[in-house]
Amino acid sequence: MFKTKKTQFAIRKLSKGAAAVLLSFGILSSTCAPLVSAATTETETEEKNPASLLSEVGSQKDSTSNISDKAYSDIKISYLTSYGSVIKDLDRINLIKDQFVSKDELKSIIDNNLPNGYEIVNISNLDDVTADVENKSHNISVTIKKKTTVITPSDVADPVREGLVKHITRRIKIDFPNGESKEKIQTVSYQRNRIEEDGKIFYTGWELMSSNKSWDKFNIEQIDNFTSLVDGQPNNVVEEKDVNCDYEDEFVYVSYVNQKFADIKISYKTEDGKTIKDLDKIDLAKDQTFTKDALENIINKNLPTGYEIINIKDLDDVTADTENKSVNIIAIVKKPKKVITPNDVADPEKEGLVKRITRTINITLPNGETKQKIQTVSYQRNRIEEDGKVSYTGWELAGPDKGWAKYNIDQISGYQSYVDGKLDNVVEEKDVNCDAKDEVVNVTYITEKYADIKISYETSDGKVVKTLDKIDLRKGEIYSASRLSEIISKNLPKDYQIIEVDGLKDIIAEKEKQSFNITVTIKKPAQVITPEDVEDPEKGDFIKKITRTIDITLPNGKKQTETQSVTYTRNKIIDEGKESWTHWVLADGSAKGWSKFNVEQFNGYASYVDGKLDNVVEEKDVNCDDKDETVYVKYSQVNSIDIKVNIKDKDGKLADKQLDKIDLKGSQKLTLAELNEKIKDQIPKGYHITQVTGMPEKDILASDYPNNASLDITITIEADEKYAYDYEDGDLIKRWIRHIYVVKPNEERKLSEIQKVTYVRKKIHKNNVNPASALSARANTNEWEYSDWELHKTEGNSGKWSSYKVEKIDKHKAVVKYPKFLDDPEDREIEADEIEERAVPVPDLENDEDEIREVEVNYVPVKDEAPVDPDTPDTPDTPVTPDNPDDNKPSDPDDPSSDTQDPVKSENPGQDDNNSSSSDSSVNKPTDSDNNSSNTSGSEKSTSSFLNPNPSLNVRPLGESPQSTNVTTNNEKLPQSGAGATLSTEVAGLISIAASTVIGAIGYVIGRKKKK
C-alpha cells in the first residue's frame, strides 16, 4: 500500500498516536511501522498536503470498518498577517466521530505548511481536538510575518550609496591677503544596519564609526596688520564642534581684512515680510570678494531652527569695489515640510494613519451556539506637517485585500439560513473603500417563516427613498433593537443621514403572520466645503488675503517691492440645497497684522514714507474687513549742517567746556527760541552771558546751507559777584527732615508724610578769582571759604515744619510721640488731634548732613461710656440740638465750602494765605534731593532773551540774571492707606453723626428727669 518513498515521508510526519490508528485498522502493516520513527531519506515521487493526512486516516479507517464515511467534524488552519490579510488557507481536516488529534500533531502540520519566507508570530486556538460534536468546526489562526534580515555596511559594496554609512565633513577654506588659498577638511563618520522584516525596511540608529565625534578646533594663522574673519565675523579660531548623526556638511570661510571698506547684511524673512533673524554685518576689505557659494553656506549654516529656505534674493558674488558699499541679502524662509508615515509612530491607528475596516459575521446556529468570522481591509496614509499646517495624503490599501471576501454559510439539514433576515446561503464579497464603515452581518437559521419585519427609508415629506427586503422570523425568534439598528445603519442610502427612527424596539415573533414596520426618516447631510476641498480657494472666495505692498524707489532709481499679507479663511455650507458661509477666521500660521518694516538708509539721502519724512513703515493690525494698501517709499538727497557753540571768558580765553554740537539734516529746522534754550541750559552755574557772536537773525534751515556746512556761534560769559557756588555740592546744602509715622489699630506702622526745611550756603574764592577758566574743576579746595547758612529761598520753604492733622478713629484717642529736638530737653508723648507746627532754626554747626526726626502717632482704645439708664424712654419728645451741629457734619465732595479734611493732605491752621505753599505739597512733587540738577544760585526767573539782538553790538543777553531758584518741596505727603484712608474718613464721619444723636437723646432724658 505504501510503495512510494513520498508516502513513507508523509507517514513519518504523523505522531505515534496517528500511526497507532492506522495499525489498528490494518491500514499500516507491522512491517511499515518502523517508518514512523525511521530517519531514512530517499527520493520523493509525489507530495501530499500534510493537512489532508488526518482526513486520509479517517477515510481509510471507514473503508476498513463499518463506520459511515461522512465527516463528523473538521479543523481549518489559516495563515494571516498582523493586518488580518489571509496568506494561505489549508484544506479542511475532516474528522470521523470521536477521532482525536493532538496539539503536537496540529503544530507539526502548521510548521510543515508555513509559506516560504515567513515565520510564525502567534497561533490562536491551538489545542487538542476531539470530534465529539456533530458539525463542530475548529478554526486555528496562525499569525505570520516575513522573516527578518539584517544587512550591515560590510555586506554591501558601497555602504555610503546604500545609506548605511555617512561621512559628515567641515570644509575650512582660507583666503590669505596675498591671494593664496588653502583648505582643511574635517570628517566625522556614522554607520547603521538595514532591517528587512515582513516586507518592510527599517534601519537601526546611527552609531559612530570611530572615537572621533567632533570637528577639531582650528587655529587661524594671524598676519600683522590684518584681522582674521570667520564667515565674515572677527575671530582667530574655528571652534571645536560636536557632530551628531543629524548634522549636515558645513563650509567655513576664513578671510582677512585690514580696514572695513564695505559690508554685507543677511536677513531671514517669511513670505509675508516678517523678519525671523538678522545676522551681524560681514565686513569686507577693499577689493575683497565674497563668493556666492561662501555666502550661501553662511546662510544655510545660520538658518533659524525649524525653517527651510524657499528663495534667496540678491545672492551673488560681492566685491568691495566701492567705498561704503552695503549689500543686503534676504533669505525667504518657511517652516519645512515633514512627512510622518505609519512606521514613524508607535500606534498608527491611534494617530489616524491606519484604519482597519472590518466586517463581523455573527452566526447563530439552530442549537443556540454562536461563532464569529471577522474580515478586515486595512488602509494607511501619511501626515504632512508644513509651515505650521497639518494635512494628510489620501488613504491607500495597506495589504493585498481590497474588499471583504465571499463567505459561504454552512447549510444544516432541516433549516434555512438567513443573512440579516433575508433568505440566503452566502455573505457576498464586497469591495471596501477608505470611506466605508465597519459592518456587522447576522446569520441565523429558521425552520419556516412565522413573522416579518419591514424597514423603509423616507424623507421628512414622506418620499420613500429605499425599502429593504422583509426580514423573516421563525416562531419565538427575537430581533433586538441594537441588532436592527446595525441593519438600518448598514443599509442607509448613500449621502443621507438618519434624523429619526420610528418603530425601533426589541421584536419577538409571538403570533403567526405578525408584521412589524420600522420607518427611518432621513435627509441629505449639510455639506461643509473647506478651502482644501477646492482647486483655487482664493478664486472661489474661500480665502481672503489682505496685502500691504511697500513700493520702494531707491536713490539710484531701481525699484524694490516688499509685500506683507494677512490671510483669512472661511467654509461654505450647503444644506438641503441652500448655501451659506461661516465667518472669516485668521488662517493657521498667518500673521495677524502687517509687521514693522525698517526703511534702509543711505548716506546723503532722507527716506520718505508716503511723502512724510520717516525711516520706518509702522506695524498695523489687520481685520477681515480691511482693504489692500500700498505704501510708497522714496528718497531725496539732503544737505546737512552742524552748529558748534563755543564759550569764552571776557578776556577771550576759550573755556574748558564746549556746548553740545547740534546736527541738522534735510528739511530739519531749528528755531531761534529752541537754540536760545539749548544755549541757556548749558551756561555754567554762577555765570551770565555778556555777548553772542555768529548768531543768525532767522530760524536755521539745513536746506539754506551747502551740504556739510558748519555754523560757529561764540558766547562770552563772566562770573556773577566774583564768586561761584553750586548747591549741588554736598557741603553747600543742609536739610532738616521730619518723618510722620502713623500706627493705626491692627495695622503696620506706615510713613504718612515727609516734611523738609532746607538751608544753603555759598562757596567763595578767597582771592576773588574769576573762575571762568576753570569751569569744570572749581579750582583748588584750599582757596575757597564758606558763607553763613541761610534759608533756601524756594517756594514753600518757610523755615517751619507745618502742622499735621491727625485722623480721628472711633473709640480711640491719638497719642503723639515727639523726639528730643534742639531745645527740647527730652522725648515727649502727648494726646493730641494734630502734630504741631515747628520752626527749625538756622544751623549753628558746620555739619552739612541731613538731620531726620521721627514723629509717631499711635491710637489707644478709649473705655466705653457709662450705660444708658434703662428707664430712659426710647425716643425723646423734643430732640436736643448738639452744641456744635456742624463739627461732625460729613463733607460733600461737590461742596467747595466743605471743611472735611482730605486724608492725604495736612492742614496748616497757623499759616497765613501768603505762605500757603506749605500745604500744597504732594507725594509726586520732587524734593531737594530729587532736584539736584536745577540751578540754585541766583534770582528767581530770567526775564529776557536774545531773540531781538542789538545789531551794532551783535549782543544778545539771555536775561538780567542767569540764576534761577531751585524749587524744593517743603512737605511730601504720602498716601496714608490708599482707598482705605478715604473709606475710614467717611465711616468716622457717619459714626460722629450717630454719636451726636445719641448724646442729644441722653441729654433730653436727663433734662426731663430733672424737671420731674
JOCORZI-V58326 format. One record per helix or strand of 2 or more residues. SS is the DSSP state (hx for helix, st for strand). FROM is the first residue (numbers start at 1). TO is the last residue. Records with the same first field share a line. If there is no record, write none. Layout:
SS=FROM-TO / FROM-TO
This chain:
hx=5-12 / 16-24 / 30-36 / 50-64 / 103-112 / 153-155 / 292-301 / 342-344 / 481-490 / 531-533 / 672-680 / 702-704 / 730-732 / 771-774 / 781-783 / 913-920 / 928-930 / 979-1011
st=73-80 / 86-89 / 93-95 / 100-101 / 118-124 / 129-130 / 136-146 / 149-151 / 165-175 / 181-191 / 194-197 / 200-203 / 207-208 / 214-215 / 218-219 / 227-230 / 233-234 / 237-238 / 241-242 / 250-257 / 262-269 / 275-278 / 282-284 / 289-290 / 307-313 / 318-319 / 325-335 / 338-340 / 354-364 / 370-380 / 383-386 / 389-392 / 396-397 / 403-404 / 407-408 / 416-419 / 422-423 / 426-427 / 430-431 / 439-446 / 451-458 / 464-467 / 471-473 / 478-479 / 497-502 / 507-508 / 514-523 / 527-529 / 543-553 / 559-569 / 572-575 / 578-581 / 585-586 / 593-594 / 597-598 / 605-609 / 612-613 / 616-617 / 620-621 / 629-637 / 640-648 / 662-665 / 669-670 / 687-693 / 700-701 / 709-719 / 733-743 / 750-760 / 763-765 / 784-786 / 790-791 / 800-801 / 804-805 / 812-818 / 828-831 / 834-835 / 838-839 / 851-861 / 971-973
